[in-house]
């Protein structure tokens, strides 16, 4: 276990070096977050505040999404891993006396955590300086905050386990670009990254909640702002654990199949 922790640390240490990239992204995320807050404010006023979520909860959801974008997005996968697969450097990875799946999983988590730490605090500090009603609220309770942290860890696990499947699918295609764009775009929508799931029509929402993507960022963000509470929380946590195990097992089985068909040409 220690060797995989070292891969996490190495990727984390490399990630925190990109401070200027984080500052640039900070500006983008603040502008985008404020635009979303203004858009939902206009919708709330036009509908007489009859929204599926309280407006203050929507604002908190938006700013959490912007602050923790690096943790839960699926479109910003590790391009180093894609590069190793496409140019043949995967052969060096396979020479190590380690599980390639676990090694990549550790690296991916380390990269996401480092990037999120660089952005999270500045985004939230700026968000809390926004005028009312465009500033996020505090957690509805200390219990909700503790559950938010717990479910955020599980959500990260589900997200990374899915990304591992995306990496491994590269071994079965000539180019990953097409299906990667289609998959990550659809998942961005189904995970609540574009529109919170409570805004989905009831029938579509039920379908979305059968899929693993609803147990990424959707769960911790809604717990934080009080939209997901009480008896609805334990089933959501159990489904997070279930989908993490299912996606991890699927990824490991897919890697076993991919390992049998790898051919690296050149000297």
C-alpha positions as YAML, in Angstrom:
chain: A
units: angstrom
residues:
- id: 1
  name: UNK
  ca: [0.00, 0.00, 0.00]
- id: 2
  name: UNK
  ca: [2.88, 2.35, 0.79]
- id: 3
  name: UNK
  ca: [4.22, 2.21, -2.77]
- id: 4
  name: UNK
  ca: [0.89, 3.43, -4.17]
- id: 5
  name: UNK
  ca: [0.82, 6.19, -1.57]
- id: 6
  name: UNK
  ca: [4.22, 7.31, -2.89]
- id: 7
  name: UNK
  ca: [2.77, 7.57, -6.41]
- id: 8
  name: UNK
  ca: [-0.02, 9.68, -4.94]
- id: 9
  name: UNK
  ca: [2.54, 11.95, -3.24]
- id: 10
  name: UNK
  ca: [4.67, 12.32, -6.38]
- id: 11
  name: UNK
  ca: [1.67, 13.29, -8.51]
- id: 12
  name: UNK
  ca: [0.39, 15.59, -5.76]
- id: 13
  name: UNK
  ca: [3.79, 17.34, -5.47]
- id: 14
  name: UNK
  ca: [3.94, 17.80, -9.26]
- id: 15
  name: UNK
  ca: [0.40, 19.16, -9.35]
- id: 16
  name: UNK
  ca: [0.91, 21.91, -6.76]
- id: 17
  name: UNK
  ca: [3.69, 23.43, -8.88]
- id: 18
  name: UNK
  ca: [1.21, 24.82, -11.40]
- id: 19
  name: UNK
  ca: [0.19, 27.88, -9.39]
- id: 20
  name: UNK
  ca: [-0.17, 30.24, -12.35]
- id: 21
  name: UNK
  ca: [-2.54, 27.82, -14.07]
- id: 22
  name: UNK
  ca: [-4.62, 27.77, -10.89]
- id: 23
  name: UNK
  ca: [-4.73, 31.58, -10.77]
- id: 24
  name: UNK
  ca: [-5.87, 31.71, -14.40]
- id: 25
  name: UNK
  ca: [-8.53, 29.10, -13.75]
- id: 26
  name: UNK
  ca: [-9.64, 31.04, -10.65]
- id: 27
  name: UNK
  ca: [-10.68, 34.03, -12.78]
- id: 28
  name: UNK
  ca: [-12.59, 31.80, -15.19]
- id: 29
  name: UNK
  ca: [-14.39, 29.93, -12.44]
- id: 30
  name: UNK
  ca: [-15.40, 33.09, -10.56]
- id: 31
  name: UNK
  ca: [-16.88, 34.66, -13.70]
- id: 32
  name: UNK
  ca: [-18.63, 31.44, -14.69]
- id: 33
  name: UNK
  ca: [-19.98, 30.87, -11.18]
- id: 34
  name: UNK
  ca: [-21.38, 34.40, -10.97]
- id: 35
  name: UNK
  ca: [-22.98, 34.03, -14.41]
- id: 36
  name: UNK
  ca: [-24.74, 30.86, -13.23]
- id: 37
  name: UNK
  ca: [-25.93, 32.56, -10.04]
- id: 38
  name: UNK
  ca: [-27.38, 35.43, -12.08]
- id: 39
  name: UNK
  ca: [-29.04, 33.04, -14.53]
- id: 40
  name: UNK
  ca: [-30.75, 31.05, -11.76]
- id: 41
  name: UNK
  ca: [-31.77, 34.32, -10.05]
- id: 42
  name: UNK
  ca: [-33.54, 35.37, -13.25]
- id: 43
  name: UNK
  ca: [-35.23, 31.95, -13.48]
- id: 44
  name: UNK
  ca: [-36.32, 32.17, -9.82]
- id: 45
  name: UNK
  ca: [-37.83, 35.62, -10.29]
- id: 46
  name: UNK
  ca: [-39.58, 34.61, -13.52]
- id: 47
  name: UNK
  ca: [-41.09, 31.51, -11.89]
- id: 48
  name: UNK
  ca: [-42.13, 33.21, -8.66]
- id: 49
  name: UNK
  ca: [-39.40, 31.35, -6.70]
- id: 50
  name: UNK
  ca: [-41.08, 28.01, -7.42]
- id: 51
  name: UNK
  ca: [-37.83, 26.13, -8.07]
- id: 52
  name: UNK
  ca: [-37.00, 22.51, -7.17]
- id: 53
  name: UNK
  ca: [-34.22, 23.84, -4.90]
- id: 54
  name: UNK
  ca: [-34.12, 26.88, -2.63]
- id: 55
  name: UNK
  ca: [-32.17, 29.70, -4.33]
- id: 56
  name: UNK
  ca: [-29.62, 29.92, -1.50]
- id: 57
  name: UNK
  ca: [-29.04, 26.16, -1.86]
- id: 58
  name: UNK
  ca: [-28.52, 26.60, -5.61]
- id: 59
  name: UNK
  ca: [-25.91, 29.32, -4.99]
- id: 60
  name: UNK
  ca: [-24.03, 27.10, -2.51]
- id: 61
  name: UNK
  ca: [-24.21, 24.21, -5.00]
- id: 62
  name: UNK
  ca: [-22.78, 26.40, -7.80]
- id: 63
  name: UNK
  ca: [-19.84, 27.69, -5.77]
- id: 64
  name: UNK
  ca: [-18.98, 24.25, -4.43]
- id: 65
  name: UNK
  ca: [-19.04, 22.94, -7.99]
- id: 66
  name: UNK
  ca: [-16.63, 25.67, -9.10]
- id: 67
  name: UNK
  ca: [-14.34, 25.27, -6.07]
- id: 68
  name: UNK
  ca: [-14.09, 21.49, -6.42]
- id: 69
  name: UNK
  ca: [-14.25, 21.26, -10.20]
- id: 70
  name: UNK
  ca: [-10.87, 19.51, -10.38]
- id: 71
  name: UNK
  ca: [-12.05, 16.74, -8.06]
- id: 72
  name: UNK
  ca: [-15.19, 15.67, -9.86]
- id: 73
  name: UNK
  ca: [-15.00, 16.60, -13.53]
- id: 74
  name: UNK
  ca: [-14.52, 13.70, -15.94]
- id: 75
  name: UNK
  ca: [-13.40, 15.66, -19.02]
- id: 76
  name: UNK
  ca: [-10.03, 16.71, -17.56]
- id: 77
  name: UNK
  ca: [-8.50, 13.26, -17.36]
- id: 78
  name: UNK
  ca: [-4.75, 12.66, -16.95]
- id: 79
  name: UNK
  ca: [-3.28, 13.33, -20.40]
- id: 80
  name: UNK
  ca: [0.03, 11.73, -19.34]
- id: 81
  name: UNK
  ca: [-1.75, 8.38, -19.07]
- id: 82
  name: UNK
  ca: [-3.38, 8.80, -22.47]
- id: 83
  name: UNK
  ca: [0.05, 9.69, -23.86]
- id: 84
  name: UNK
  ca: [1.66, 6.56, -22.41]
- id: 85
  name: UNK
  ca: [-1.00, 4.40, -23.99]
- id: 86
  name: UNK
  ca: [-0.78, 6.01, -27.42]
- id: 87
  name: UNK
  ca: [3.02, 6.30, -27.73]
- id: 88
  name: UNK
  ca: [3.95, 2.94, -26.23]
- id: 89
  name: UNK
  ca: [5.42, 4.12, -22.93]
- id: 90
  name: UNK
  ca: [2.91, 1.80, -21.26]
- id: 91
  name: UNK
  ca: [5.65, -0.83, -21.64]
- id: 92
  name: UNK
  ca: [7.70, 0.94, -18.94]
- id: 93
  name: UNK
  ca: [4.71, 0.95, -16.61]
- id: 94
  name: UNK
  ca: [4.19, -2.76, -17.11]
- id: 95
  name: UNK
  ca: [7.82, -3.49, -16.19]
- id: 96
  name: UNK
  ca: [7.23, -2.24, -12.67]
- id: 97
  name: UNK
  ca: [6.43, -4.95, -10.07]
- id: 98
  name: UNK
  ca: [3.16, -3.16, -9.31]
- id: 99
  name: UNK
  ca: [-0.48, -3.19, -10.30]
- id: 100
  name: UNK
  ca: [-0.81, -0.74, -13.21]
- id: 101
  name: UNK
  ca: [-4.46, -0.16, -12.32]
- id: 102
  name: UNK
  ca: [-3.68, 0.76, -8.70]
- id: 103
  name: UNK
  ca: [-0.70, 2.87, -9.76]
- id: 104
  name: UNK
  ca: [-2.79, 4.90, -12.22]
- id: 105
  name: UNK
  ca: [-5.61, 5.19, -9.70]
- id: 106
  name: UNK
  ca: [-3.22, 6.64, -7.09]
- id: 107
  name: UNK
  ca: [-1.69, 9.06, -9.60]
- id: 108
  name: UNK
  ca: [-5.10, 10.26, -10.75]
- id: 109
  name: UNK
  ca: [-6.30, 10.89, -7.19]
- id: 110
  name: UNK
  ca: [-3.06, 12.74, -6.35]
- id: 111
  name: UNK
  ca: [-3.36, 14.99, -9.40]
- id: 112
  name: UNK
  ca: [-7.00, 15.82, -8.72]
- id: 113
  name: UNK
  ca: [-6.46, 16.56, -5.02]
- id: 114
  name: UNK
  ca: [-3.47, 18.83, -5.68]
- id: 115
  name: UNK
  ca: [-5.32, 20.79, -8.35]
- id: 116
  name: UNK
  ca: [-8.42, 21.10, -6.18]
- id: 117
  name: UNK
  ca: [-6.42, 22.40, -3.20]
- id: 118
  name: UNK
  ca: [-4.85, 25.13, -5.34]
- id: 119
  name: UNK
  ca: [-8.26, 26.34, -6.50]
- id: 120
  name: UNK
  ca: [-10.69, 25.50, -3.71]
- id: 121
  name: UNK
  ca: [-9.74, 28.01, -1.00]
- id: 122
  name: UNK
  ca: [-9.27, 31.05, -3.33]
- id: 123
  name: UNK
  ca: [-12.59, 30.35, -5.11]
- id: 124
  name: UNK
  ca: [-14.50, 29.97, -1.83]
- id: 125
  name: UNK
  ca: [-12.86, 33.05, -0.28]
- id: 126
  name: UNK
  ca: [-13.85, 35.17, -3.28]
- id: 127
  name: UNK
  ca: [-17.32, 33.60, -3.33]
- id: 128
  name: UNK
  ca: [-17.95, 34.48, 0.33]
- id: 129
  name: UNK
  ca: [-17.03, 38.10, -0.49]
- id: 130
  name: UNK
  ca: [-19.83, 38.27, -3.06]
- id: 131
  name: UNK
  ca: [-22.86, 40.42, -2.18]
- id: 132
  name: UNK
  ca: [-26.01, 38.74, -0.93]
- id: 133
  name: UNK
  ca: [-27.73, 36.70, -2.40]
- id: 134
  name: UNK
  ca: [-24.84, 35.57, -4.61]
- id: 135
  name: UNK
  ca: [-22.62, 34.32, -1.78]
- id: 136
  name: UNK
  ca: [-22.69, 30.68, -0.63]
- id: 137
  name: UNK
  ca: [-24.12, 29.74, 2.72]
- id: 138
  name: UNK
  ca: [-22.47, 27.77, 5.51]
- id: 139
  name: UNK
  ca: [-23.35, 24.08, 5.92]
- id: 140
  name: UNK
  ca: [-26.84, 23.57, 7.32]
- id: 141
  name: UNK
  ca: [-25.32, 21.76, 10.32]
- id: 142
  name: UNK
  ca: [-22.05, 20.26, 11.54]
- id: 143
  name: UNK
  ca: [-23.48, 16.81, 10.88]
- id: 144
  name: UNK
  ca: [-24.24, 17.84, 7.29]
- id: 145
  name: UNK
  ca: [-20.68, 19.14, 6.91]
- id: 146
  name: UNK
  ca: [-19.21, 15.86, 8.19]
- id: 147
  name: UNK
  ca: [-21.43, 13.90, 5.79]
- id: 148
  name: UNK
  ca: [-20.43, 16.28, 3.00]
- id: 149
  name: UNK
  ca: [-16.74, 15.46, 3.58]
- id: 150
  name: UNK
  ca: [-17.44, 11.72, 3.77]
- id: 151
  name: UNK
  ca: [-19.55, 11.63, 0.62]
- id: 152
  name: UNK
  ca: [-17.04, 13.86, -1.22]
- id: 153
  name: UNK
  ca: [-14.40, 11.14, -0.66]
- id: 154
  name: UNK
  ca: [-16.78, 8.48, -2.01]
- id: 155
  name: UNK
  ca: [-17.72, 10.74, -4.93]
- id: 156
  name: UNK
  ca: [-14.03, 11.16, -5.79]
- id: 157
  name: UNK
  ca: [-13.65, 7.38, -5.71]
- id: 158
  name: UNK
  ca: [-16.58, 6.89, -8.11]
- id: 159
  name: UNK
  ca: [-15.25, 9.61, -10.44]
- id: 160
  name: UNK
  ca: [-11.71, 8.22, -10.58]
- id: 161
  name: UNK
  ca: [-12.96, 4.65, -11.00]
- id: 162
  name: UNK
  ca: [-14.96, 5.78, -14.01]
- id: 163
  name: UNK
  ca: [-11.95, 7.67, -15.43]
- id: 164
  name: UNK
  ca: [-9.91, 4.50, -15.11]
- id: 165
  name: UNK
  ca: [-12.41, 2.79, -17.40]
- id: 166
  name: UNK
  ca: [-11.99, 5.66, -19.87]
- id: 167
  name: UNK
  ca: [-8.20, 5.18, -19.86]
- id: 168
  name: UNK
  ca: [-8.47, 1.44, -20.38]
- id: 169
  name: UNK
  ca: [-10.93, 1.78, -23.27]
- id: 170
  name: UNK
  ca: [-8.06, 3.45, -25.17]
- id: 171
  name: UNK
  ca: [-6.54, 0.00, -25.66]
- id: 172
  name: UNK
  ca: [-9.56, -1.06, -27.73]
- id: 173
  name: UNK
  ca: [-9.73, 1.93, -30.11]
- id: 174
  name: UNK
  ca: [-7.46, 3.62, -32.63]
- id: 175
  name: UNK
  ca: [-8.10, 7.07, -31.13]
- id: 176
  name: UNK
  ca: [-9.81, 7.95, -27.84]
- id: 177
  name: UNK
  ca: [-10.88, 11.47, -28.83]
- id: 178
  name: UNK
  ca: [-14.33, 10.81, -30.31]
- id: 179
  name: UNK
  ca: [-15.90, 8.56, -27.71]
- id: 180
  name: UNK
  ca: [-14.04, 10.38, -24.93]
- id: 181
  name: UNK
  ca: [-15.76, 13.64, -25.87]
- id: 182
  name: UNK
  ca: [-19.16, 11.95, -26.17]
- id: 183
  name: UNK
  ca: [-18.85, 10.07, -22.88]
- id: 184
  name: UNK
  ca: [-17.51, 12.93, -20.78]
- id: 185
  name: UNK
  ca: [-20.05, 15.38, -22.23]
- id: 186
  name: UNK
  ca: [-22.96, 13.09, -21.39]
- id: 187
  name: UNK
  ca: [-21.58, 12.38, -17.91]
- id: 188
  name: UNK
  ca: [-21.07, 16.08, -17.22]
- id: 189
  name: UNK
  ca: [-24.81, 16.47, -17.75]
- id: 190
  name: UNK
  ca: [-25.94, 13.34, -15.89]
- id: 191
  name: UNK
  ca: [-23.75, 14.05, -12.83]
- id: 192
  name: UNK
  ca: [-25.36, 17.44, -12.17]
- id: 193
  name: UNK
  ca: [-22.37, 19.48, -13.29]
- id: 194
  name: UNK
  ca: [-24.40, 21.49, -15.81]
- id: 195
  name: UNK
  ca: [-27.87, 21.42, -14.19]
- id: 196
  name: UNK
  ca: [-28.50, 20.11, -10.64]
- id: 197
  name: UNK
  ca: [-30.40, 16.82, -10.81]
- id: 198
  name: UNK
  ca: [-33.48, 18.16, -8.90]
- id: 199
  name: UNK
  ca: [-34.16, 20.31, -12.01]
- id: 200
  name: UNK
  ca: [-34.53, 17.22, -14.22]
- id: 201
  name: UNK
  ca: [-38.08, 16.13, -15.13]
- id: 202
  name: UNK
  ca: [-39.18, 13.40, -12.73]
- id: 203
  name: UNK
  ca: [-38.95, 10.55, -15.25]
- id: 204
  name: UNK
  ca: [-35.47, 11.52, -16.47]
- id: 205
  name: UNK
  ca: [-34.30, 12.10, -12.90]
- id: 206
  name: UNK
  ca: [-35.31, 8.56, -11.89]
- id: 207
  name: UNK
  ca: [-33.30, 7.19, -14.81]
- id: 208
  name: UNK
  ca: [-30.30, 9.39, -13.93]
- id: 209
  name: UNK
  ca: [-30.38, 8.18, -10.33]
- id: 210
  name: UNK
  ca: [-30.04, 4.57, -11.52]
- id: 211
  name: UNK
  ca: [-26.67, 5.43, -13.08]
- id: 212
  name: UNK
  ca: [-23.33, 5.88, -11.26]
- id: 213
  name: UNK
  ca: [-22.95, 9.50, -12.36]
- id: 214
  name: UNK
  ca: [-25.63, 10.72, -9.94]
- id: 215
  name: UNK
  ca: [-23.34, 9.58, -7.10]
- id: 216
  name: UNK
  ca: [-20.42, 11.80, -8.04]
- id: 217
  name: UNK
  ca: [-20.68, 15.48, -7.09]
- id: 218
  name: UNK
  ca: [-24.47, 15.50, -6.87]
- id: 219
  name: UNK
  ca: [-24.59, 13.80, -3.45]
- id: 220
  name: UNK
  ca: [-22.04, 15.79, -1.39]
- id: 221
  name: UNK
  ca: [-23.10, 19.18, -2.79]
- id: 222
  name: UNK
  ca: [-26.78, 18.61, -2.05]
- id: 223
  name: UNK
  ca: [-25.99, 17.36, 1.46]
- id: 224
  name: UNK
  ca: [-23.96, 20.52, 2.15]
- id: 225
  name: UNK
  ca: [-26.78, 22.85, 1.14]
- id: 226
  name: UNK
  ca: [-29.52, 20.81, 2.84]
- id: 227
  name: UNK
  ca: [-31.34, 19.67, -0.32]
- id: 228
  name: UNK
  ca: [-30.48, 16.05, 0.46]
- id: 229
  name: UNK
  ca: [-31.18, 15.31, 4.11]
- id: 230
  name: UNK
  ca: [-32.57, 12.88, 6.67]
- id: 231
  name: UNK
  ca: [-33.53, 9.38, 5.56]
- id: 232
  name: UNK
  ca: [-32.42, 10.06, 1.97]
- id: 233
  name: UNK
  ca: [-28.73, 10.23, 2.92]
- id: 234
  name: UNK
  ca: [-27.93, 6.60, 3.96]
- id: 235
  name: UNK
  ca: [-29.27, 5.09, 0.68]
- id: 236
  name: UNK
  ca: [-27.25, 7.66, -1.31]
- id: 237
  name: UNK
  ca: [-24.05, 6.72, 0.57]
- id: 238
  name: UNK
  ca: [-24.68, 3.00, 0.05]
- id: 239
  name: UNK
  ca: [-25.18, 3.60, -3.68]
- id: 240
  name: UNK
  ca: [-21.93, 5.56, -3.80]
- id: 241
  name: UNK
  ca: [-20.08, 2.61, -2.24]
- id: 242
  name: UNK
  ca: [-21.88, 0.16, -4.55]
- id: 243
  name: UNK
  ca: [-20.96, 2.07, -7.72]
- id: 244
  name: UNK
  ca: [-17.37, 2.57, -6.56]
- id: 245
  name: UNK
  ca: [-16.98, -1.19, -6.12]
- id: 246
  name: UNK
  ca: [-18.73, -2.00, -9.41]
- id: 247
  name: UNK
  ca: [-16.70, 0.50, -11.47]
- id: 248
  name: UNK
  ca: [-13.43, -0.56, -9.81]
- id: 249
  name: UNK
  ca: [-14.12, -4.23, -10.49]
- id: 250
  name: UNK
  ca: [-15.13, -3.44, -14.09]
- id: 251
  name: UNK
  ca: [-11.92, -1.44, -14.54]
- id: 252
  name: UNK
  ca: [-9.73, -4.24, -13.21]
- id: 253
  name: UNK
  ca: [-11.43, -6.82, -15.44]
- id: 254
  name: UNK
  ca: [-11.10, -4.51, -18.46]
- id: 255
  name: UNK
  ca: [-7.40, -4.04, -17.69]
- id: 256
  name: UNK
  ca: [-6.88, -7.81, -17.61]
- id: 257
  name: UNK
  ca: [-8.37, -8.03, -21.09]
- id: 258
  name: UNK
  ca: [-6.39, -5.04, -22.37]
- id: 259
  name: UNK
  ca: [-3.16, -6.47, -20.98]
- id: 260
  name: UNK
  ca: [-3.53, -9.53, -23.21]
- id: 261
  name: UNK
  ca: [-3.73, -7.50, -26.42]
- id: 262
  name: UNK
  ca: [-1.00, -4.89, -25.90]
- id: 263
  name: UNK
  ca: [1.58, -4.80, -28.66]
- id: 264
  name: UNK
  ca: [4.37, -2.22, -28.49]
- id: 265
  name: UNK
  ca: [6.40, -1.79, -31.66]
- id: 266
  name: UNK
  ca: [9.83, -0.19, -31.90]
- id: 267
  name: UNK
  ca: [13.12, -0.45, -30.07]
...
